[in-house]
Amino acid sequence: MAQYKHDRFFKFYIQSLYKTKGETQQNIQVRNDEDLEIDLMFFGNRDNPGWQ
């Protein structure tokens, strides 16, 4: 997948924004009938005081 300037900026911005709320991962491979990729996924940590 081609990665454009605005795409890199968006991924960096979202990761910085959610850093206090949990964890983000990029380019996660998903195996199904066809190979897919998740560009950016957020895993929230509700025990983190950043949610309150």
N, C-alpha and C positions, 0 to 999 in steps of 0.2 A: 504494500500500500504506500502510495506517495505521501510524503509528509511535508506539508506546506508551512510557511512561516507562521501564519495565524494558528495553525494546528499546534505547533510547538509552544507558542505563547499561551494558548488556552490550557494545554496540559500543565505547563509550569504554573500558571495562575491558579488553577483548581487545586493542584497539589499544595501550593503555599497557603491557600485559603483553608483547606481542610486539615492541615498539619496538626492543629490543636484538637481536632475532633476525632481523629482516627488515622487510618492508613490508606494510601492510594497505591495502586499498582498499574503499570502500563503494559500494553501489548501482551495480553494474556491469550494464549492459544486455546481454542475450543475445538474439540474433535467431535464431529457429527457426521452426517452424510457427506459434508464438504468441510474443508478446513476453514474455520472462521477465526477472527481475532477481535478481542474486546480492546478498544483503544485505551480506555481509562476506567478503572473500577474503584469505588470507595468502599472501605470496610469500616463501619462506625464502631467506636468503643464507648458504650454508654456508661462505663464506670469512670471514664475520664471526666474531671470537673469542668472541662471546656463546654460540655453540653448544658450546664446549668447557668 
